[in-house]
Amino acid sequence: MPSSISASVQKTIPQSKNQARMLWLLVSFAYLLIVSQRTAPGIISDQLLSEFHVSASVLGLMSTFQFVMYAGLQIPIGLWAARLGPARLLLVGILASGLGTILYSTADSLPLLFATRALIGFGDAFIWVNCVLILGKAFEPRSFSTMIGMTGAMGSLGNMLTTMPLAWWVTASGWRLPFTCMGIILLVHALIMYRGFSRRDMLFPADAANLHPAVTLREFATLIRKRTVWGPFLCHFGIIGTYVGFTSVWAIPYLLDMYGISRAEAASILGLALISAVAGGPLSGWMAARAGNCRTPYIWLQVLNVTVWSVFLLTKAHPPLALVYVLFIALGFGIGISTLTFASIRESFPVAQVGALTGLANTGGFFSAVLLPPIMGLVFDHLGLHSQQAYAVAFIIPVLFASIGIAGGLMLSKPKHV
């Protein structure tokens, strides 16, 4: 660890494997809860269209509002987490998301709906970078790829909660009660985290005034001039944004419109994708170990991603329903393994740069997620939301975005630091 980071940060490292695992459970469950809020609105897209009398592009813009807030904060959080403390920032994120979710469930106007999703995005922004930093201190480098993959799997479990279970709950009670309950659960976990972090002296270390950012703004400006720094950014742009942007807004309407299936069955397709993502997360560490690096398996993952989106495009948005199941499973598997983005940063760059570069790479994924929903929404507004022609044209967008991920994979540097 660089000398600019105080020894008090080192003290947050658990002294036993059991302590490390308990800390992982505390942090990863927070990530599970937060991720559930990213795709939950996708389950109720058609209800929001009807209740608030908005167009498809406006609904896509609401998703963009949330992701803009998220993406815009990634780099600042990565730069300053060492100074402010990743545990503190993680706690702030959970509190903001919990409050935002409760307010979202009570929104009675479009401006309030937008404002509450922005607050949720604000809270979400504090989660992943700080999870990476906390786990990076809790586990040895050789264990980090596996643990970060398992954390990603917990996020996929969070997504699963917003497929069939949420669809059934929404059908039974409407959409407001489930979101109120999710907000309350977030606030309760914030209290649990506060107690857990306080016991480990992670929130208010005695010499907190001596903490400094691992990378200064000037150093970061120099760092981003390097070509290899942008590899993880583009990889995440290609694989995260396409999946998150599509499933958070348009996947359920697409499945309902093209196949005439029930909301529960459409949600079950997303659920299968997330089960696949849960499996993919822990496998990311194994694949990197087998290949001897993160670069090789990640390039092949980007190729798989482009191939899957191309099938939707080449079949004019209407592949056989059985194949749709397979395609969503493949997309989910790719999302699970996408934690290789952060493992590749850890293996290729000095520890001092990991926080800032994690924030940069995460920005890439959600910058893509910001762009994709409203661009697809414009296509639907022009050609008609429920038409096959509109979906056939709209699938050009994720294919193009995914292709950028291949370029990112080729830009990844070979490991120099362990």
FIBA-30832 format. One record per residue (C-alpha): x, y, z. Coordinates in nm, 2 decimals. Example, Ala and Ser with C-alpha at 12.3 -4.5 7.8 and 13.67 -1.06 7.14 Angstrom:
<pts>
1.23, -0.45, 0.78
1.37, -0.11, 0.71
</pts>
This chain:
<pts>
0.00, 0.00, 0.00
0.14, 0.34, -0.09
0.28, 0.55, 0.19
0.03, 0.83, 0.13
-0.24, 0.61, 0.28
-0.24, 0.62, 0.66
-0.17, 0.32, 0.87
-0.51, 0.35, 1.01
-0.65, 0.23, 0.68
-0.43, -0.08, 0.72
-0.60, -0.15, 1.06
-0.93, -0.20, 0.88
-0.79, -0.53, 0.75
-0.95, -0.82, 0.94
-0.70, -1.02, 1.14
-0.86, -1.36, 1.06
-1.03, -1.54, 0.77
-1.35, -1.55, 0.97
-1.34, -1.17, 1.02
-1.27, -1.12, 0.65
-1.56, -1.34, 0.55
-1.80, -1.16, 0.79
-1.69, -0.83, 0.64
-1.74, -0.97, 0.29
-2.10, -1.08, 0.39
-2.18, -0.73, 0.53
-2.05, -0.55, 0.22
-2.18, -0.79, -0.04
-2.53, -0.79, 0.11
-2.53, -0.42, 0.08
-2.44, -0.46, -0.29
-2.72, -0.71, -0.33
-2.97, -0.46, -0.20
-2.84, -0.17, -0.41
-2.83, -0.37, -0.73
-3.19, -0.47, -0.68
-3.28, -0.10, -0.72
-3.12, -0.07, -1.07
-3.34, -0.30, -1.26
-3.66, -0.30, -1.04
-3.82, -0.01, -1.25
-3.80, -0.23, -1.56
-4.06, -0.46, -1.41
-4.31, -0.18, -1.38
-4.22, 0.01, -1.71
-4.56, -0.03, -1.86
-4.74, 0.07, -1.54
-4.53, 0.39, -1.52
-4.61, 0.47, -1.89
-4.98, 0.44, -1.81
-4.99, 0.60, -1.47
-4.78, 0.90, -1.54
-4.89, 0.94, -1.91
-4.53, 0.97, -2.05
-4.37, 0.86, -2.37
-4.12, 0.58, -2.41
-3.83, 0.83, -2.45
-3.93, 1.02, -2.13
-3.93, 0.69, -1.94
-3.59, 0.61, -2.09
-3.47, 0.95, -1.98
-3.57, 0.88, -1.62
-3.33, 0.58, -1.62
-3.07, 0.80, -1.78
-3.12, 1.05, -1.49
-3.04, 0.79, -1.24
-2.73, 0.65, -1.43
-2.60, 1.00, -1.50
-2.59, 1.06, -1.12
-2.42, 0.73, -1.07
-2.16, 0.76, -1.35
-2.07, 1.12, -1.27
-1.96, 1.04, -0.92
-1.75, 0.73, -0.99
-1.42, 0.91, -1.05
-1.45, 1.15, -0.76
-1.54, 0.87, -0.53
-1.25, 0.66, -0.65
-1.01, 0.96, -0.59
-1.13, 1.05, -0.24
-1.23, 0.72, -0.09
-0.90, 0.68, 0.09
-0.93, 1.02, 0.25
-1.30, 1.00, 0.35
-1.29, 0.63, 0.42
-1.46, 0.36, 0.20
-1.67, 0.24, 0.50
-1.82, 0.58, 0.56
-1.89, 0.64, 0.19
-2.05, 0.29, 0.16
-2.28, 0.38, 0.45
-2.38, 0.71, 0.30
-2.47, 0.53, -0.02
-2.70, 0.28, 0.15
-2.88, 0.56, 0.35
-2.94, 0.77, 0.03
-3.07, 0.47, -0.17
-3.30, 0.36, 0.11
-3.45, 0.71, 0.15
-3.47, 0.76, -0.23
-3.65, 0.43, -0.27
-3.91, 0.51, -0.01
-3.97, 0.86, -0.16
-3.99, 0.69, -0.51
-4.27, 0.47, -0.39
-4.48, 0.78, -0.28
-4.41, 0.99, -0.60
-4.73, 1.14, -0.74
-4.57, 1.36, -1.02
-4.31, 1.32, -1.29
-4.06, 1.57, -1.14
-4.07, 1.38, -0.81
-4.03, 1.05, -0.99
-3.72, 1.19, -1.16
-3.58, 1.34, -0.84
-3.61, 1.02, -0.64
-3.45, 0.81, -0.90
-3.16, 1.06, -0.90
-3.13, 1.02, -0.53
-3.12, 0.64, -0.57
-2.85, 0.69, -0.83
-2.66, 0.91, -0.60
-2.66, 0.64, -0.33
-2.58, 0.37, -0.58
-2.27, 0.56, -0.69
-2.11, 0.51, -0.35
-2.13, 0.13, -0.34
-1.91, -0.06, -0.59
-1.59, 0.14, -0.57
-1.59, 0.13, -0.20
-1.68, -0.25, -0.20
-1.37, -0.30, -0.42
-1.15, -0.10, -0.19
-1.28, -0.26, 0.14
-1.24, -0.61, -0.01
-0.90, -0.52, -0.15
-0.78, -0.45, 0.20
-0.95, -0.76, 0.36
-0.82, -1.02, 0.12
-0.48, -1.12, -0.02
-0.43, -1.04, -0.40
-0.45, -1.41, -0.49
-0.80, -1.43, -0.33
-0.92, -1.10, -0.46
-1.05, -1.21, -0.81
-1.26, -1.49, -0.65
-1.40, -1.26, -0.38
-1.49, -0.98, -0.62
-1.65, -1.24, -0.84
-1.86, -1.37, -0.55
-1.96, -1.01, -0.47
-2.07, -0.97, -0.83
-2.27, -1.29, -0.78
-2.45, -1.13, -0.48
-2.54, -0.84, -0.70
-2.69, -1.09, -0.95
-2.89, -1.24, -0.67
-3.02, -0.89, -0.60
-3.13, -0.86, -0.96
-3.31, -1.19, -0.93
-3.52, -1.05, -0.65
-3.65, -0.80, -0.90
-3.76, -1.06, -1.16
-4.02, -1.32, -1.07
-4.06, -1.24, -0.70
-4.11, -0.87, -0.77
-4.34, -0.93, -1.07
-4.56, -1.15, -0.85
-4.56, -0.89, -0.57
-4.64, -0.61, -0.81
-4.93, -0.81, -0.96
-5.07, -0.88, -0.62
-5.04, -0.54, -0.45
-4.94, -0.28, -0.71
-4.59, -0.13, -0.74
-4.58, 0.12, -0.45
-4.58, -0.12, -0.15
-4.29, -0.34, -0.28
-4.07, -0.03, -0.33
-4.16, 0.11, 0.02
-4.06, -0.22, 0.18
-3.73, -0.23, -0.02
-3.64, 0.11, 0.10
-3.71, 0.02, 0.46
-3.48, -0.29, 0.42
-3.20, -0.07, 0.29
-3.23, 0.16, 0.59
-3.22, -0.13, 0.84
-2.91, -0.27, 0.67
-2.75, 0.07, 0.70
-2.79, 0.04, 1.08
-2.64, -0.31, 1.08
-2.35, -0.19, 0.87
-2.29, 0.10, 1.11
-2.26, -0.13, 1.40
-2.04, -0.37, 1.21
-1.81, -0.11, 1.08
-1.79, 0.07, 1.42
-1.67, -0.25, 1.59
-1.39, -0.27, 1.34
-1.29, 0.10, 1.39
-1.36, 0.15, 1.02
-1.58, 0.47, 1.04
-1.38, 0.69, 1.27
-1.01, 0.58, 1.30
-0.81, 0.77, 1.55
-0.58, 0.94, 1.30
-0.84, 1.00, 1.03
-0.71, 1.35, 0.97
-0.39, 1.20, 0.82
-0.57, 1.01, 0.55
-0.50, 1.12, 0.19
-0.63, 1.01, -0.15
-0.42, 0.74, -0.31
-0.41, 0.94, -0.64
-0.44, 1.32, -0.66
-0.64, 1.49, -0.93
-0.32, 1.60, -1.11
-0.18, 1.25, -1.10
-0.51, 1.11, -1.23
-0.50, 1.36, -1.52
-0.16, 1.22, -1.62
-0.27, 0.86, -1.57
-0.56, 0.88, -1.81
-0.33, 0.97, -2.10
-0.22, 0.61, -2.10
-0.39, 0.39, -2.36
-0.41, 0.08, -2.14
-0.61, 0.28, -1.88
-0.90, 0.29, -2.12
-0.92, -0.08, -2.18
-1.12, -0.16, -1.86
-1.34, 0.15, -1.93
-1.43, 0.03, -2.28
-1.48, -0.33, -2.17
-1.73, -0.22, -1.91
-1.89, 0.01, -2.16
-1.95, -0.28, -2.39
-2.08, -0.54, -2.16
-2.24, -0.37, -1.86
-2.42, -0.08, -2.03
-2.59, -0.30, -2.30
-2.73, -0.54, -2.04
-2.82, -0.30, -1.77
-2.95, -0.03, -2.01
-3.18, -0.28, -2.18
-3.30, -0.49, -1.89
-3.37, -0.19, -1.67
-3.62, -0.04, -1.91
-3.69, -0.23, -2.23
-3.65, -0.61, -2.17
-3.99, -0.67, -2.02
-4.18, -0.46, -2.28
-3.99, -0.64, -2.56
-4.08, -0.98, -2.43
-4.44, -0.89, -2.37
-4.48, -0.73, -2.72
-4.29, -0.98, -2.93
-4.40, -1.31, -2.77
-4.73, -1.22, -2.59
-4.62, -1.40, -2.27
-4.72, -1.31, -1.92
-4.53, -1.06, -1.71
-4.43, -1.35, -1.48
-4.28, -1.55, -1.76
-4.10, -1.25, -1.90
-3.96, -1.19, -1.55
-3.86, -1.56, -1.53
-3.64, -1.51, -1.85
-3.46, -1.23, -1.68
-3.44, -1.45, -1.37
-3.26, -1.72, -1.57
-3.01, -1.47, -1.69
-2.94, -1.37, -1.34
-2.90, -1.73, -1.22
-2.64, -1.75, -1.50
-2.48, -1.44, -1.37
-2.46, -1.58, -1.02
-2.27, -1.88, -1.17
-2.05, -1.66, -1.38
-1.92, -1.44, -1.09
-1.72, -1.71, -0.90
-1.60, -1.86, -1.23
-1.43, -1.53, -1.32
-1.15, -1.60, -1.07
-1.11, -1.96, -1.19
-1.10, -1.85, -1.56
-0.83, -1.59, -1.49
-0.63, -1.84, -1.29
-0.65, -2.10, -1.58
-0.55, -1.84, -1.84
-0.28, -1.69, -1.62
-0.43, -1.34, -1.67
-0.76, -1.16, -1.70
-0.71, -1.03, -2.05
-0.76, -1.35, -2.25
-1.09, -1.47, -2.10
-1.22, -1.11, -2.11
-1.16, -1.07, -2.48
-1.36, -1.39, -2.55
-1.63, -1.27, -2.32
-1.66, -0.95, -2.53
-1.69, -1.16, -2.85
-1.97, -1.36, -2.69
-2.15, -1.04, -2.60
-2.14, -0.91, -2.95
-2.25, -1.24, -3.09
-2.56, -1.26, -2.86
-2.68, -0.91, -2.95
-2.62, -0.98, -3.32
-2.86, -1.27, -3.30
-3.14, -1.04, -3.19
-3.05, -0.81, -3.48
-3.02, -1.07, -3.75
-3.35, -1.24, -3.66
-3.53, -0.90, -3.68
-3.59, -0.90, -3.31
-3.78, -1.22, -3.32
-3.57, -1.53, -3.26
-3.76, -1.84, -3.14
-3.87, -1.81, -2.78
-3.65, -2.11, -2.68
-3.35, -1.94, -2.83
-3.44, -1.62, -2.64
-3.40, -1.81, -2.32
-3.05, -1.92, -2.43
-2.95, -1.57, -2.53
-3.05, -1.42, -2.20
-2.87, -1.69, -2.02
-2.56, -1.61, -2.22
-2.60, -1.24, -2.15
-2.63, -1.31, -1.78
-2.32, -1.53, -1.78
-2.13, -1.24, -1.93
-2.25, -1.00, -1.67
-2.13, -1.24, -1.40
-1.78, -1.26, -1.55
-1.76, -0.89, -1.61
-1.60, -0.85, -1.26
-1.28, -0.93, -1.46
-1.29, -0.56, -1.53
-1.18, -0.49, -1.18
-0.96, -0.80, -1.14
-0.77, -0.68, -1.45
-0.72, -0.34, -1.29
-0.58, -0.50, -0.98
-0.34, -0.72, -1.16
-0.22, -0.46, -1.41
-0.18, -0.14, -1.21
-0.02, -0.04, -0.88
-0.24, -0.07, -0.57
-0.23, 0.31, -0.53
-0.42, 0.35, -0.86
-0.68, 0.09, -0.81
-0.95, 0.31, -0.65
-0.93, 0.58, -0.92
-0.92, 0.33, -1.21
-1.20, 0.13, -1.06
-1.41, 0.45, -1.06
-1.31, 0.53, -1.42
-1.40, 0.18, -1.54
-1.73, 0.18, -1.36
-1.81, 0.51, -1.53
-1.77, 0.34, -1.86
-2.03, 0.07, -1.79
-2.29, 0.32, -1.66
-2.22, 0.58, -1.92
-2.32, 0.32, -2.17
-2.63, 0.24, -1.96
-2.71, 0.61, -1.96
-2.70, 0.63, -2.34
-2.87, 0.31, -2.44
-3.23, 0.35, -2.30
-3.31, 0.70, -2.44
-3.16, 0.62, -2.78
-3.37, 0.30, -2.80
-3.66, 0.51, -2.67
-3.62, 0.75, -2.96
-3.64, 0.46, -3.20
-3.96, 0.34, -3.04
-4.12, 0.69, -3.04
-4.05, 0.72, -3.41
-4.14, 0.36, -3.52
-4.39, 0.26, -3.25
-4.31, 0.10, -2.92
-4.50, -0.23, -2.98
-4.39, -0.30, -3.34
-4.14, -0.56, -3.45
-3.98, -0.32, -3.69
-3.90, -0.08, -3.41
-3.73, -0.35, -3.20
-3.54, -0.48, -3.51
-3.40, -0.13, -3.57
-3.34, -0.07, -3.20
-3.12, -0.38, -3.16
-2.86, -0.21, -3.38
-2.77, 0.01, -3.07
-2.66, -0.27, -2.83
-2.46, -0.44, -3.11
-2.26, -0.12, -3.17
-2.21, -0.06, -2.80
-2.10, -0.42, -2.75
-1.85, -0.40, -3.03
-1.67, -0.12, -2.84
-1.61, -0.38, -2.56
-1.40, -0.59, -2.80
-1.18, -0.29, -2.87
-1.14, -0.25, -2.49
-1.04, -0.61, -2.44
-0.76, -0.57, -2.70
-0.64, -0.26, -2.51
-0.61, -0.44, -2.18
-0.25, -0.45, -2.06
-0.07, -0.77, -1.96
-0.02, -0.80, -1.58
0.27, -0.62, -1.44
0.18, -0.58, -1.07
0.04, -0.85, -0.84
</pts>
